Amino acid sequence: MSTSATTDRGAGDDGAASRAAAALLVVGAAGLFAFIARGVATRRSQRLDERARAWTQARRTAGVDVAVKPVTLLSLPLLVMSATAALVWWLHRDGREAAARTIALTPLVAGVAGQSFTTFLAQRNPPDVGESPTGEVTEASFPSGHTTGVTAEALAIAYVLQQEGLSTTPVAAALIAWPLLVGVTRVYRDRHWLSDILAGWTAGIGVAAAAALLYRLTATRTLERTLP
């Protein structure tokens, strides 16, 4: 067997393992998300949410409030989508179509998922809004849309850039840490309950894993077409 054939087979084995791992992560994230959503619907998560809120709000200071404002501004959907679009354009110009396609689809999938969750799952108001006297939900908070979108896009970008050989350790670390910082900030600013954030992280991880699976499938087909 030639060296090139052995290499191709090894690459195929690695690709199959990566696809299987991504598929398992999608399933695992879906299961964990369902568990959290069930806890919210039955109000079993309420005690944990209230304790987390009380602990966080007791430690708020004016200085930290100022420090977290840039995180809030930089996680606005318009800015995140603009940065993602710029990256997609650059990857497309560089001929990296599988990477560009994957990153372009990730925010769309995250947005559709977020809208579906808001429409079909049990909802409650954010902690800073409080409960209506009539029990009406005036501003759905589950899961955190900011956290879902940022997590999905940051992790998908981190994976794709690493696979394309375009990432560095500081870049990867920043992309992984950013969703954590955004989620914590949302709780700190009293805009979401802890379970909203946990569900947002979980949903974002699931979407990112699906994006990784799409990338692996697309990249594998591209490689097969280019092989002699």
Secondary structure, 3 states (H helix, E strand, C coil): CCHHHHHHHHHHHHHHHHHHHHHHHHHHHHHHHHHHHHHHHCCCCHHHHHHHHHHHHCCCCHHHHHHHHHHHHHCCHHHHHHHHHHHHHHHHHCCCHHHHHHHHHHHHHHHHHHHHHHHHCCCCCCCCCCCCCCCCCCCCCCCCHHHHHHHHHHHHHHHHHHHCCCCCHHHHHHHHHHHHHHHHHHHHCCCCCHHHHHHHHHHHHHHHHHHHHHHHHHHHHHHHHHCC
